[in-house]
Amino acid sequence: MGDLRTSAQSGTYREQLIALRDHLADLLEVTTSARETAPLAKQYADVLRELNDLPDESGTSTADEIAARRAQRQAQAQATDA
């Protein structure tokens, strides 16, 4: 779903964020004013961060994946030290 209005009316939260991300990206590409670019860039980064933090279809967020990899590395380090 790329249409912001359609996704706002009937899309999932993820679809709405994706449509908003795409809309903000389009605005950033055509904006020539630095005064307009800064707040758009902040909103764009916020939406990207929120999308990144959402769980994927399996229910795992990027933060969860990172925590799991860290725990696995720590367990391997402890196993080699023992």
N, C-alpha and C positions, 0 to 999 in steps of 0.2 A: 504494500500500500504506500504509494508515494504522495497521494493527495492529502493535504493537511486537514481539510474540512471533512472529507469522507472518513478518515481514520479517527477524527475527533468525535464523530457521531456514532461510529460502529466498530472501531478497531480496539484491539487490546491495548493495554498500557504501553507495551513494547512497540507496537505498531504506531501508536501516537508519538512516542519519542523518536522513532525512526523518521516519521514524516516531518516532525519539527526539526530534527537534525538536518534533513535534506533541504527544508525551507530556509533555515538559517545559513546553510552552505551556499545556497543560491543567492541570498541577499549579500553575503560576504563577497561573493565573486563580482557583483555589480556595484557595490558601494565604493565610492571614491573618497568620501569624507572620513578623515581620521577620527573625527568626533563621533561618527556613527559606527565606525569599524570596531572601536574598543568595546562598547557594550555588547555588540553582536558577537564578537569573539568570545567574550566572557560567557554569554548565554550558550554559545556553541560548545565551549569547553565543559560547561556544567551538564549539558545534555549528553555529551560523550561520556563523561564520568558516570552519570546515572545509568546510561545504557550498559557500561562496562560492569557496574555493580549489580545489575539485575541477574538473577539466576537464569541459566539457559534452560532449555527444555528438560534437561535431566534434573533441574533443581539446584544446580551448583553454580555459584557466582565465581567470578574471577578471583575475588578475595579468598573464597573457600579453596580454590585450586592452589593458590599460592601458599596458604597455610598448610595444606596437605603435603605439598612438595617440601616445605621447610621441615615439617615434622618427620618426613621420610629421611631427609638428609641428616637430621640430628640423630635419628635412630641408627642410621648407618655409621655415623661418626662414633657413636657410643659403642657399637658392636665391634668396630675395628680397634678401639682403645682398650677393650676388655680382653 
